[in-house]
Amino acid sequence: MFRNFKTISRMVFGRGCFDQLGDILSEQRHADRAGIVFVVDDVFQDTALPKRLPFEPGDLLLWVNVDDEPKTAYVDQLTAQVRQSMSADGQPLAAGVVGIGGGSTMDLAKAVSLMLTNPGSSADYQGWDLIKQPAVYHAAVPTLAGTGAEVSRTTVLTGPQKKLGINSDFTVFDQVVLDPALIADAPREQRFYTGMDCYIHCVESLAGTYLNAFSQAYGEKALDMCREVFLQDVPDSDDKLMMASFFGGMSIAYSQVGVCHALSYGLSFGLGIHHGIGNSIAFDQLDAYYPEGVAEFRRMLDVQGVSLPRGITAAADDALMEKMIDVALGLDPLWENALGKDWKTIMTRDKVRALYRRM
Protein backbone atom coordinates (compact mmCIF):
# COMPACT_ATOMS: atom_id res chain seq x y z
CA MET A 1 0.00 0.00 0.00
CA PHE A 2 1.42 3.39 -0.99
CA ARG A 3 1.22 6.00 1.75
CA ASN A 4 -1.11 8.88 0.94
CA PHE A 5 0.86 11.48 2.85
CA LYS A 6 -0.21 15.03 3.60
CA THR A 7 1.82 18.13 2.87
CA ILE A 8 1.27 21.78 3.82
CA SER A 9 -1.85 23.38 2.36
CA ARG A 10 -0.48 26.82 1.57
CA MET A 11 2.87 28.58 1.48
CA VAL A 12 4.29 31.95 0.59
CA PHE A 13 7.97 32.57 -0.23
CA GLY A 14 9.96 35.76 -0.69
CA ARG A 15 11.82 38.51 1.10
CA GLY A 16 9.36 40.62 3.03
CA CYS A 17 6.47 38.15 2.85
CA PHE A 18 6.33 38.08 6.67
CA ASP A 19 4.40 41.34 6.41
CA GLN A 20 1.52 39.42 4.80
CA LEU A 21 0.98 37.37 7.97
CA GLY A 22 -1.85 39.60 9.22
CA ASP A 23 -3.82 39.20 6.01
CA ILE A 24 -3.23 35.45 6.03
CA LEU A 25 -4.45 35.08 9.63
CA SER A 26 -7.50 37.29 9.11
CA GLU A 27 -9.12 34.41 7.20
CA GLN A 28 -8.97 32.28 10.36
CA ARG A 29 -10.45 34.83 12.76
CA HIS A 30 -14.17 34.38 13.47
CA ALA A 31 -16.55 35.99 15.95
CA ASP A 32 -16.53 33.10 18.43
CA ARG A 33 -12.90 32.11 17.80
CA ALA A 34 -10.74 35.10 16.95
CA GLY A 35 -7.70 34.60 19.17
CA ILE A 36 -4.37 33.67 17.59
CA VAL A 37 -1.60 32.19 19.73
CA PHE A 38 1.87 33.36 18.71
CA VAL A 39 4.54 30.92 19.89
CA VAL A 40 7.79 32.87 19.51
CA ASP A 41 11.40 32.08 20.41
CA ASP A 42 12.36 34.30 23.34
CA VAL A 43 15.60 35.37 21.64
CA PHE A 44 13.43 37.92 19.79
CA GLN A 45 12.08 39.63 22.92
CA ASP A 46 14.34 42.68 22.64
CA THR A 47 14.26 42.98 18.86
CA ALA A 48 12.00 44.70 16.35
CA LEU A 49 10.10 41.48 15.64
CA PRO A 50 7.38 41.80 18.34
CA LYS A 51 6.23 45.11 16.86
CA ARG A 52 5.79 43.43 13.48
CA LEU A 53 3.38 40.79 14.78
CA PRO A 54 -0.23 41.27 13.60
CA PHE A 55 -1.42 41.19 17.22
CA GLU A 56 -5.10 41.87 17.96
CA PRO A 57 -7.23 41.91 21.16
CA GLY A 58 -7.80 38.35 22.36
CA ASP A 59 -4.50 37.10 20.94
CA LEU A 60 -1.87 35.47 23.14
CA LEU A 61 1.89 35.88 22.83
CA LEU A 62 3.90 33.00 24.29
CA TRP A 63 7.63 33.61 24.56
CA VAL A 64 9.16 30.14 24.58
CA ASN A 65 12.64 29.11 25.62
CA VAL A 66 14.34 26.49 23.47
CA ASP A 67 17.75 26.42 25.13
CA ASP A 68 16.82 22.79 25.79
CA GLU A 69 15.16 20.39 23.36
CA PRO A 70 11.32 20.59 23.52
CA LYS A 71 9.87 18.40 26.25
CA THR A 72 6.40 16.92 26.60
CA ALA A 73 6.02 18.55 30.03
CA TYR A 74 6.69 21.97 28.47
CA VAL A 75 4.10 21.31 25.75
CA ASP A 76 1.51 20.36 28.38
CA GLN A 77 2.31 23.52 30.36
CA LEU A 78 1.93 25.76 27.30
CA THR A 79 -1.30 24.03 26.27
CA ALA A 80 -2.81 24.62 29.71
CA GLN A 81 -1.77 28.28 29.51
CA VAL A 82 -3.48 28.69 26.13
CA ARG A 83 -6.68 27.02 27.32
CA GLN A 84 -6.83 29.23 30.39
CA SER A 85 -6.23 32.40 28.37
CA MET A 86 -8.82 31.54 25.71
CA SER A 87 -11.38 30.59 28.35
CA ALA A 88 -10.86 33.88 30.19
CA ASP A 89 -11.68 35.68 26.92
CA GLY A 90 -14.81 33.61 26.40
CA GLN A 91 -13.36 31.67 23.48
CA PRO A 92 -13.92 27.89 23.35
CA LEU A 93 -10.71 27.38 21.39
CA ALA A 94 -7.94 29.37 19.77
CA ALA A 95 -8.48 30.27 16.13
CA GLY A 96 -4.93 29.21 15.39
CA VAL A 97 -1.34 28.79 16.54
CA VAL A 98 1.64 30.41 14.80
CA GLY A 99 5.21 29.22 15.49
CA ILE A 100 7.95 31.79 14.86
CA GLY A 101 11.51 30.57 15.33
CA GLY A 102 13.70 27.61 14.54
CA GLY A 103 12.85 23.92 14.46
CA SER A 104 12.26 23.58 18.21
CA THR A 105 9.88 26.54 18.30
CA MET A 106 7.97 25.21 15.30
CA ASP A 107 7.77 21.80 16.97
CA LEU A 108 6.32 23.40 20.10
CA ALA A 109 3.73 25.24 18.01
CA LYS A 110 2.74 22.03 16.22
CA ALA A 111 2.49 20.14 19.49
CA VAL A 112 0.34 22.79 21.20
CA SER A 113 -2.01 22.98 18.21
CA LEU A 114 -2.49 19.21 18.44
CA MET A 115 -2.96 19.08 22.20
CA LEU A 116 -5.62 21.78 22.16
CA THR A 117 -7.95 19.26 20.49
CA ASN A 118 -6.68 15.95 21.92
CA PRO A 119 -6.97 14.82 25.57
CA GLY A 120 -4.20 13.80 27.94
CA SER A 121 -0.49 14.53 27.82
CA SER A 122 1.58 15.02 24.70
CA ALA A 123 3.70 12.10 25.93
CA ASP A 124 0.71 9.85 25.16
CA TYR A 125 1.10 10.57 21.45
CA GLN A 126 4.82 10.00 20.93
CA GLY A 127 4.82 7.52 18.07
CA TRP A 128 3.18 7.04 14.70
CA ASP A 129 -0.43 8.04 13.92
CA LEU A 130 -1.68 8.11 17.51
CA ILE A 131 -3.41 11.50 17.18
CA LYS A 132 -7.14 11.07 16.57
CA GLN A 133 -8.49 14.64 16.29
CA PRO A 134 -7.31 17.34 13.85
CA ALA A 135 -5.27 20.18 15.33
CA VAL A 136 -6.43 23.77 15.33
CA TYR A 137 -5.16 25.81 12.39
CA HIS A 138 -1.39 26.18 12.68
CA ALA A 139 1.19 28.13 10.71
CA ALA A 140 4.98 28.40 10.72
CA VAL A 141 7.38 31.28 10.19
CA PRO A 142 10.95 29.87 10.23
CA THR A 143 13.75 32.12 11.44
CA LEU A 144 16.35 29.37 10.97
CA ALA A 145 16.61 26.98 8.06
CA GLY A 146 17.60 23.34 7.93
CA THR A 147 15.44 21.19 10.18
CA GLY A 148 12.58 20.78 7.72
CA ALA A 149 10.18 21.19 10.67
CA GLU A 150 8.18 23.62 8.57
CA VAL A 151 7.12 20.83 6.21
CA SER A 152 7.39 17.59 8.20
CA ARG A 153 4.60 15.48 9.72
CA THR A 154 6.39 15.17 13.05
CA THR A 155 6.99 17.30 16.12
CA VAL A 156 10.08 15.99 17.90
CA LEU A 157 9.68 15.85 21.69
CA THR A 158 11.61 14.46 24.63
CA GLY A 159 9.28 12.66 27.03
CA PRO A 160 9.80 10.95 30.37
CA GLN A 161 10.85 7.69 28.70
CA LYS A 162 11.97 8.54 25.18
CA LYS A 163 12.74 11.12 22.55
CA LEU A 164 10.25 10.49 19.78
CA GLY A 165 8.08 12.62 17.55
CA ILE A 166 4.34 12.95 17.39
CA ASN A 167 4.13 11.63 13.84
CA SER A 168 0.76 12.34 12.24
CA ASP A 169 -0.85 13.83 9.16
CA PHE A 170 -2.57 16.21 11.59
CA THR A 171 0.85 17.55 12.63
CA VAL A 172 1.57 19.12 9.23
CA PHE A 173 1.28 22.92 9.15
CA ASP A 174 -1.64 24.49 7.31
CA GLN A 175 0.44 27.50 6.25
CA VAL A 176 4.14 28.26 5.95
CA VAL A 177 5.61 31.76 5.52
CA LEU A 178 9.13 31.50 4.11
CA ASP A 179 10.87 34.87 4.34
CA PRO A 180 14.65 34.56 3.78
CA ALA A 181 15.19 37.99 5.35
CA LEU A 182 14.27 36.48 8.74
CA ILE A 183 17.24 34.09 8.78
CA ALA A 184 19.89 36.65 7.77
CA ASP A 185 21.01 37.46 11.33
CA ALA A 186 21.23 33.90 12.67
CA PRO A 187 24.46 33.23 14.62
CA ARG A 188 27.04 31.62 12.34
CA GLU A 189 27.49 28.32 14.18
CA GLN A 190 23.76 27.94 14.84
CA ARG A 191 23.12 28.55 11.13
CA PHE A 192 25.70 25.90 10.25
CA TYR A 193 24.43 23.21 12.62
CA THR A 194 20.81 23.78 11.59
CA GLY A 195 21.85 23.63 7.94
CA MET A 196 23.70 20.39 8.58
CA ASP A 197 20.44 18.84 9.75
CA CYS A 198 19.18 19.40 6.20
CA TYR A 199 22.40 18.15 4.61
CA ILE A 200 22.39 14.97 6.71
CA HIS A 201 18.65 14.44 6.05
CA CYS A 202 19.47 14.29 2.37
CA VAL A 203 22.56 12.08 2.65
CA GLU A 204 20.60 9.55 4.72
CA SER A 205 17.54 9.69 2.48
CA LEU A 206 19.56 9.27 -0.73
CA ALA A 207 21.56 6.35 0.70
CA GLY A 208 18.57 4.59 2.23
CA THR A 209 16.71 1.44 1.27
CA TYR A 210 13.45 3.44 1.14
CA LEU A 211 14.76 5.61 -1.70
CA ASN A 212 12.40 6.36 -4.57
CA ALA A 213 12.22 8.91 -7.39
CA PHE A 214 10.10 11.31 -5.29
CA SER A 215 12.59 11.41 -2.42
CA GLN A 216 15.54 11.46 -4.76
CA ALA A 217 14.28 14.48 -6.71
CA TYR A 218 13.86 16.62 -3.60
CA GLY A 219 16.94 15.24 -1.82
CA GLU A 220 19.36 15.82 -4.68
CA LYS A 221 18.24 19.41 -5.19
CA ALA A 222 18.44 20.14 -1.45
CA LEU A 223 21.92 18.62 -1.34
CA ASP A 224 23.09 20.77 -4.25
CA MET A 225 21.83 23.93 -2.53
CA CYS A 226 23.55 22.94 0.74
CA ARG A 227 26.80 22.62 -1.19
CA GLU A 228 26.35 26.09 -2.67
CA VAL A 229 25.63 27.58 0.76
CA PHE A 230 28.35 25.88 2.82
CA LEU A 231 31.12 25.31 0.26
CA GLN A 232 30.69 28.33 -2.04
CA ASP A 233 28.82 30.93 0.07
CA VAL A 234 26.77 32.27 -2.85
CA PRO A 235 25.18 35.76 -2.60
CA ASP A 236 21.61 34.47 -2.20
CA SER A 237 22.62 31.83 0.32
CA ASP A 238 19.76 32.58 2.74
CA ASP A 239 17.18 32.03 -0.02
CA LYS A 240 18.86 28.79 -1.06
CA LEU A 241 19.22 27.50 2.49
CA MET A 242 15.56 28.18 3.21
CA MET A 243 14.50 26.23 0.12
CA ALA A 244 17.02 23.47 0.84
CA SER A 245 15.37 23.02 4.23
CA PHE A 246 11.94 22.81 2.61
CA PHE A 247 13.11 20.34 -0.05
CA GLY A 248 15.03 18.28 2.51
CA GLY A 249 11.89 17.93 4.60
CA MET A 250 9.94 16.88 1.51
CA SER A 251 12.60 14.31 0.65
CA ILE A 252 11.98 12.31 3.82
CA ALA A 253 8.19 12.56 3.49
CA TYR A 254 8.29 9.46 1.29
CA SER A 255 11.54 8.13 2.74
CA GLN A 256 13.34 8.27 6.10
CA VAL A 257 16.52 9.38 7.77
CA GLY A 258 19.06 6.88 9.07
CA VAL A 259 21.94 5.99 11.40
CA CYS A 260 22.93 9.55 12.26
CA HIS A 261 19.49 10.71 13.31
CA ALA A 262 18.93 7.58 15.40
CA LEU A 263 22.17 8.21 17.29
CA SER A 264 21.39 11.92 17.61
CA TYR A 265 18.07 11.15 19.31
CA GLY A 266 19.99 9.19 21.94
CA LEU A 267 22.42 12.07 22.45
CA SER A 268 19.56 14.52 22.89
CA PHE A 269 17.68 12.32 25.34
CA GLY A 270 20.69 11.38 27.45
CA LEU A 271 22.87 14.48 27.32
CA GLY A 272 20.53 17.27 26.22
CA ILE A 273 22.52 17.89 23.05
CA HIS A 274 20.62 20.02 20.56
CA HIS A 275 19.50 18.19 17.46
CA GLY A 276 21.65 19.95 14.86
CA ILE A 277 24.82 19.73 16.96
CA GLY A 278 24.02 16.12 17.87
CA ASN A 279 23.61 15.21 14.22
CA SER A 280 26.95 16.80 13.38
CA ILE A 281 28.77 15.07 16.24
CA ALA A 282 27.30 11.70 15.30
CA PHE A 283 27.76 12.10 11.54
CA ASP A 284 31.48 12.77 12.00
CA GLN A 285 31.83 9.18 13.28
CA LEU A 286 29.93 7.48 10.45
CA ASP A 287 32.58 7.02 7.74
CA ALA A 288 31.66 3.34 7.56
CA TYR A 289 28.05 4.14 6.63
CA TYR A 290 28.19 7.41 4.67
CA PRO A 291 31.85 7.79 3.54
CA GLU A 292 31.35 10.39 0.79
CA GLY A 293 28.89 12.41 2.84
CA VAL A 294 31.14 12.47 5.90
CA ALA A 295 34.14 13.56 3.83
CA GLU A 296 32.14 16.41 2.31
CA PHE A 297 30.74 17.36 5.73
CA ARG A 298 34.29 17.73 7.03
CA ARG A 299 35.13 20.03 4.11
CA MET A 300 32.11 22.14 5.06
CA LEU A 301 33.38 22.31 8.64
CA ASP A 302 36.73 23.62 7.37
CA VAL A 303 35.23 26.14 4.95
CA GLN A 304 32.85 27.50 7.60
CA GLY A 305 35.50 27.49 10.35
CA VAL A 306 33.39 25.44 12.76
CA SER A 307 34.92 23.16 15.40
CA LEU A 308 32.82 20.25 16.65
CA PRO A 309 32.49 19.65 20.39
CA ARG A 310 34.58 16.64 21.41
CA GLY A 311 34.48 14.14 24.24
CA ILE A 312 30.82 14.74 25.04
CA THR A 313 30.13 11.13 26.10
CA ALA A 314 33.25 10.77 28.25
CA ALA A 315 31.37 11.32 31.51
CA ALA A 316 28.36 9.14 30.60
CA ASP A 317 28.14 6.23 33.06
CA ASP A 318 27.01 2.75 32.04
CA ALA A 319 23.36 3.32 33.00
CA LEU A 320 23.11 6.52 30.96
CA MET A 321 24.86 4.88 28.04
CA GLU A 322 22.42 1.98 28.07
CA LYS A 323 19.48 4.40 28.07
CA MET A 324 20.93 6.29 25.09
CA ILE A 325 21.33 2.99 23.26
CA ASP A 326 17.72 2.08 24.08
CA VAL A 327 16.49 5.37 22.61
CA ALA A 328 18.59 5.02 19.46
CA LEU A 329 17.65 1.40 18.79
CA GLY A 330 13.97 2.10 19.41
CA LEU A 331 13.70 3.96 16.11
CA ASP A 332 13.05 0.99 13.85
CA PRO A 333 12.10 2.86 10.63
CA LEU A 334 15.35 4.82 10.68
CA TRP A 335 17.50 1.71 11.01
CA GLU A 336 15.52 -0.21 8.40
CA ASN A 337 15.96 2.63 5.94
CA ALA A 338 19.69 2.71 6.63
CA LEU A 339 20.52 -1.00 6.84
CA GLY A 340 17.54 -2.96 5.49
CA LYS A 341 14.98 -5.27 7.06
CA ASP A 342 17.68 -7.35 8.80
CA TRP A 343 19.14 -4.32 10.55
CA LYS A 344 18.83 -5.90 14.01
CA THR A 345 21.41 -8.51 13.05
CA ILE A 346 23.75 -5.77 11.79
CA MET A 347 23.50 -2.96 14.34
CA THR A 348 24.16 -4.51 17.74
CA ARG A 349 24.18 -2.75 21.08
CA ASP A 350 27.96 -3.13 21.20
CA LYS A 351 28.31 -1.33 17.87
CA VAL A 352 26.10 1.54 19.01
CA ARG A 353 27.99 1.75 22.31
CA ALA A 354 31.31 1.91 20.46
CA LEU A 355 30.05 4.72 18.23
CA TYR A 356 28.82 6.70 21.22
CA ARG A 357 32.10 6.23 23.09
CA ARG A 358 34.00 7.71 20.11
CA MET A 359 31.98 10.92 20.43
C-alpha positions as CSV (number, residue, x, y, z in Angstrom):
1,M,0.0,0.0,0.0
2,F,1.4,3.4,-1.0
3,R,1.2,6.0,1.7
4,N,-1.1,8.9,0.9
5,F,0.9,11.5,2.9
6,K,-0.2,15.0,3.6
7,T,1.8,18.1,2.9
8,I,1.3,21.8,3.8
9,S,-1.9,23.4,2.4
10,R,-0.5,26.8,1.6
11,M,2.9,28.6,1.5
12,V,4.3,31.9,0.6
13,F,8.0,32.6,-0.2
14,G,10.0,35.8,-0.7
15,R,11.8,38.5,1.1
16,G,9.4,40.6,3.0
17,C,6.5,38.2,2.9
18,F,6.3,38.1,6.7
19,D,4.4,41.3,6.4
20,Q,1.5,39.4,4.8
21,L,1.0,37.4,8.0
22,G,-1.9,39.6,9.2
23,D,-3.8,39.2,6.0
24,I,-3.2,35.4,6.0
25,L,-4.5,35.1,9.6
26,S,-7.5,37.3,9.1
27,E,-9.1,34.4,7.2
28,Q,-9.0,32.3,10.4
29,R,-10.5,34.8,12.8
30,H,-14.2,34.4,13.5
31,A,-16.6,36.0,15.9
32,D,-16.5,33.1,18.4
33,R,-12.9,32.1,17.8
34,A,-10.7,35.1,16.9
35,G,-7.7,34.6,19.2
36,I,-4.4,33.7,17.6
37,V,-1.6,32.2,19.7
38,F,1.9,33.4,18.7
39,V,4.5,30.9,19.9
40,V,7.8,32.9,19.5
41,D,11.4,32.1,20.4
42,D,12.4,34.3,23.3
43,V,15.6,35.4,21.6
44,F,13.4,37.9,19.8
45,Q,12.1,39.6,22.9
46,D,14.3,42.7,22.6
47,T,14.3,43.0,18.9
48,A,12.0,44.7,16.3
49,L,10.1,41.5,15.6
50,P,7.4,41.8,18.3
51,K,6.2,45.1,16.9
52,R,5.8,43.4,13.5
53,L,3.4,40.8,14.8
54,P,-0.2,41.3,13.6
55,F,-1.4,41.2,17.2
56,E,-5.1,41.9,18.0
57,P,-7.2,41.9,21.2
58,G,-7.8,38.4,22.4
59,D,-4.5,37.1,20.9
60,L,-1.9,35.5,23.1
61,L,1.9,35.9,22.8
62,L,3.9,33.0,24.3
63,W,7.6,33.6,24.6
64,V,9.2,30.1,24.6
65,N,12.6,29.1,25.6
66,V,14.3,26.5,23.5
67,D,17.7,26.4,25.1
68,D,16.8,22.8,25.8
69,E,15.2,20.4,23.4
70,P,11.3,20.6,23.5
71,K,9.9,18.4,26.3
72,T,6.4,16.9,26.6
73,A,6.0,18.6,30.0
74,Y,6.7,22.0,28.5
75,V,4.1,21.3,25.7
76,D,1.5,20.4,28.4
77,Q,2.3,23.5,30.4
78,L,1.9,25.8,27.3
79,T,-1.3,24.0,26.3
80,A,-2.8,24.6,29.7
81,Q,-1.8,28.3,29.5
82,V,-3.5,28.7,26.1
83,R,-6.7,27.0,27.3
84,Q,-6.8,29.2,30.4
85,S,-6.2,32.4,28.4
86,M,-8.8,31.5,25.7
87,S,-11.4,30.6,28.4
88,A,-10.9,33.9,30.2
89,D,-11.7,35.7,26.9
90,G,-14.8,33.6,26.4
91,Q,-13.4,31.7,23.5
92,P,-13.9,27.9,23.3
93,L,-10.7,27.4,21.4
94,A,-7.9,29.4,19.8
95,A,-8.5,30.3,16.1
96,G,-4.9,29.2,15.4
97,V,-1.3,28.8,16.5
98,V,1.6,30.4,14.8
99,G,5.2,29.2,15.5
100,I,7.9,31.8,14.9
101,G,11.5,30.6,15.3
102,G,13.7,27.6,14.5
103,G,12.8,23.9,14.5
104,S,12.3,23.6,18.2
105,T,9.9,26.5,18.3
106,M,8.0,25.2,15.3
107,D,7.8,21.8,17.0
108,L,6.3,23.4,20.1
109,A,3.7,25.2,18.0
110,K,2.7,22.0,16.2
111,A,2.5,20.1,19.5
112,V,0.3,22.8,21.2
113,S,-2.0,23.0,18.2
114,L,-2.5,19.2,18.4
115,M,-3.0,19.1,22.2
116,L,-5.6,21.8,22.2
117,T,-7.9,19.3,20.5
118,N,-6.7,15.9,21.9
119,P,-7.0,14.8,25.6
120,G,-4.2,13.8,27.9
121,S,-0.5,14.5,27.8
122,S,1.6,15.0,24.7
123,A,3.7,12.1,25.9
124,D,0.7,9.8,25.2
125,Y,1.1,10.6,21.5
126,Q,4.8,10.0,20.9
127,G,4.8,7.5,18.1
128,W,3.2,7.0,14.7
129,D,-0.4,8.0,13.9
130,L,-1.7,8.1,17.5
131,I,-3.4,11.5,17.2
132,K,-7.1,11.1,16.6
133,Q,-8.5,14.6,16.3
134,P,-7.3,17.3,13.9
135,A,-5.3,20.2,15.3
136,V,-6.4,23.8,15.3
137,Y,-5.2,25.8,12.4
138,H,-1.4,26.2,12.7
139,A,1.2,28.1,10.7
140,A,5.0,28.4,10.7
141,V,7.4,31.3,10.2
142,P,10.9,29.9,10.2
143,T,13.8,32.1,11.4
144,L,16.4,29.4,11.0
145,A,16.6,27.0,8.1
146,G,17.6,23.3,7.9
147,T,15.4,21.2,10.2
148,G,12.6,20.8,7.7
149,A,10.2,21.2,10.7
150,E,8.2,23.6,8.6
151,V,7.1,20.8,6.2
152,S,7.4,17.6,8.2
153,R,4.6,15.5,9.7
154,T,6.4,15.2,13.1
155,T,7.0,17.3,16.1
156,V,10.1,16.0,17.9
157,L,9.7,15.9,21.7
158,T,11.6,14.5,24.6
159,G,9.3,12.7,27.0
160,P,9.8,11.0,30.4
161,Q,10.8,7.7,28.7
162,K,12.0,8.5,25.2
163,K,12.7,11.1,22.6
164,L,10.3,10.5,19.8
165,G,8.1,12.6,17.6
166,I,4.3,13.0,17.4
167,N,4.1,11.6,13.8
168,S,0.8,12.3,12.2
169,D,-0.9,13.8,9.2
170,F,-2.6,16.2,11.6
171,T,0.8,17.6,12.6
172,V,1.6,19.1,9.2
173,F,1.3,22.9,9.2
174,D,-1.6,24.5,7.3
175,Q,0.4,27.5,6.2
176,V,4.1,28.3,6.0
177,V,5.6,31.8,5.5
178,L,9.1,31.5,4.1
179,D,10.9,34.9,4.3
180,P,14.6,34.6,3.8
181,A,15.2,38.0,5.4
182,L,14.3,36.5,8.7
183,I,17.2,34.1,8.8
184,A,19.9,36.6,7.8
185,D,21.0,37.5,11.3
186,A,21.2,33.9,12.7
187,P,24.5,33.2,14.6
188,R,27.0,31.6,12.3
189,E,27.5,28.3,14.2
190,Q,23.8,27.9,14.8
191,R,23.1,28.5,11.1
192,F,25.7,25.9,10.3
193,Y,24.4,23.2,12.6
194,T,20.8,23.8,11.6
195,G,21.8,23.6,7.9
196,M,23.7,20.4,8.6
197,D,20.4,18.8,9.7
198,C,19.2,19.4,6.2
199,Y,22.4,18.2,4.6
200,I,22.4,15.0,6.7
201,H,18.7,14.4,6.0
202,C,19.5,14.3,2.4
203,V,22.6,12.1,2.6
204,E,20.6,9.5,4.7
205,S,17.5,9.7,2.5
206,L,19.6,9.3,-0.7
207,A,21.6,6.4,0.7
208,G,18.6,4.6,2.2
209,T,16.7,1.4,1.3
210,Y,13.5,3.4,1.1
211,L,14.8,5.6,-1.7
212,N,12.4,6.4,-4.6
213,A,12.2,8.9,-7.4
214,F,10.1,11.3,-5.3
215,S,12.6,11.4,-2.4
216,Q,15.5,11.5,-4.8
217,A,14.3,14.5,-6.7
218,Y,13.9,16.6,-3.6
219,G,16.9,15.2,-1.8
220,E,19.4,15.8,-4.7
221,K,18.2,19.4,-5.2
222,A,18.4,20.1,-1.4
223,L,21.9,18.6,-1.3
224,D,23.1,20.8,-4.3
225,M,21.8,23.9,-2.5
226,C,23.5,22.9,0.7
227,R,26.8,22.6,-1.2
228,E,26.4,26.1,-2.7
229,V,25.6,27.6,0.8
230,F,28.4,25.9,2.8
231,L,31.1,25.3,0.3
232,Q,30.7,28.3,-2.0
233,D,28.8,30.9,0.1
234,V,26.8,32.3,-2.9
235,P,25.2,35.8,-2.6
236,D,21.6,34.5,-2.2
237,S,22.6,31.8,0.3
238,D,19.8,32.6,2.7
239,D,17.2,32.0,0.0
240,K,18.9,28.8,-1.1
241,L,19.2,27.5,2.5
242,M,15.6,28.2,3.2
243,M,14.5,26.2,0.1
244,A,17.0,23.5,0.8
245,S,15.4,23.0,4.2
246,F,11.9,22.8,2.6
247,F,13.1,20.3,0.0
248,G,15.0,18.3,2.5
249,G,11.9,17.9,4.6
250,M,9.9,16.9,1.5
251,S,12.6,14.3,0.6
252,I,12.0,12.3,3.8
253,A,8.2,12.6,3.5
254,Y,8.3,9.5,1.3
255,S,11.5,8.1,2.7
256,Q,13.3,8.3,6.1
257,V,16.5,9.4,7.8
258,G,19.1,6.9,9.1
259,V,21.9,6.0,11.4
260,C,22.9,9.5,12.3
261,H,19.5,10.7,13.3
262,A,18.9,7.6,15.4
263,L,22.2,8.2,17.3
264,S,21.4,11.9,17.6
265,Y,18.1,11.1,19.3
266,G,20.0,9.2,21.9
267,L,22.4,12.1,22.5
268,S,19.6,14.5,22.9
269,F,17.7,12.3,25.3
270,G,20.7,11.4,27.4
271,L,22.9,14.5,27.3
272,G,20.5,17.3,26.2
273,I,22.5,17.9,23.1
274,H,20.6,20.0,20.6
275,H,19.5,18.2,17.5
276,G,21.7,20.0,14.9
277,I,24.8,19.7,17.0
278,G,24.0,16.1,17.9
279,N,23.6,15.2,14.2
280,S,26.9,16.8,13.4
281,I,28.8,15.1,16.2
282,A,27.3,11.7,15.3
283,F,27.8,12.1,11.5
284,D,31.5,12.8,12.0
285,Q,31.8,9.2,13.3
286,L,29.9,7.5,10.4
287,D,32.6,7.0,7.7
288,A,31.7,3.3,7.6
289,Y,28.1,4.1,6.6
290,Y,28.2,7.4,4.7
291,P,31.8,7.8,3.5
292,E,31.4,10.4,0.8
293,G,28.9,12.4,2.8
294,V,31.1,12.5,5.9
295,A,34.1,13.6,3.8
296,E,32.1,16.4,2.3
297,F,30.7,17.4,5.7
298,R,34.3,17.7,7.0
299,R,35.1,20.0,4.1
300,M,32.1,22.1,5.1
301,L,33.4,22.3,8.6
302,D,36.7,23.6,7.4
303,V,35.2,26.1,4.9
304,Q,32.8,27.5,7.6
305,G,35.5,27.5,10.4
306,V,33.4,25.4,12.8
307,S,34.9,23.2,15.4
308,L,32.8,20.3,16.6
309,P,32.5,19.6,20.4
310,R,34.6,16.6,21.4
311,G,34.5,14.1,24.2
312,I,30.8,14.7,25.0
313,T,30.1,11.1,26.1
314,A,33.2,10.8,28.3
315,A,31.4,11.3,31.5
316,A,28.4,9.1,30.6
317,D,28.1,6.2,33.1
318,D,27.0,2.8,32.0
319,A,23.4,3.3,33.0
320,L,23.1,6.5,31.0
321,M,24.9,4.9,28.0
322,E,22.4,2.0,28.1
323,K,19.5,4.4,28.1
324,M,20.9,6.3,25.1
325,I,21.3,3.0,23.3
326,D,17.7,2.1,24.1
327,V,16.5,5.4,22.6
328,A,18.6,5.0,19.5
329,L,17.7,1.4,18.8
330,G,14.0,2.1,19.4
331,L,13.7,4.0,16.1
332,D,13.0,1.0,13.8
333,P,12.1,2.9,10.6
334,L,15.4,4.8,10.7
335,W,17.5,1.7,11.0
336,E,15.5,-0.2,8.4
337,N,16.0,2.6,5.9
338,A,19.7,2.7,6.6
339,L,20.5,-1.0,6.8
340,G,17.5,-3.0,5.5
341,K,15.0,-5.3,7.1
342,D,17.7,-7.4,8.8
343,W,19.1,-4.3,10.5
344,K,18.8,-5.9,14.0
345,T,21.4,-8.5,13.0
346,I,23.7,-5.8,11.8
347,M,23.5,-3.0,14.3
348,T,24.2,-4.5,17.7
349,R,24.2,-2.8,21.1
350,D,28.0,-3.1,21.2
351,K,28.3,-1.3,17.9
352,V,26.1,1.5,19.0
353,R,28.0,1.8,22.3
354,A,31.3,1.9,20.5
355,L,30.0,4.7,18.2
356,Y,28.8,6.7,21.2
357,R,32.1,6.2,23.1
358,R,34.0,7.7,20.1
359,M,32.0,10.9,20.4
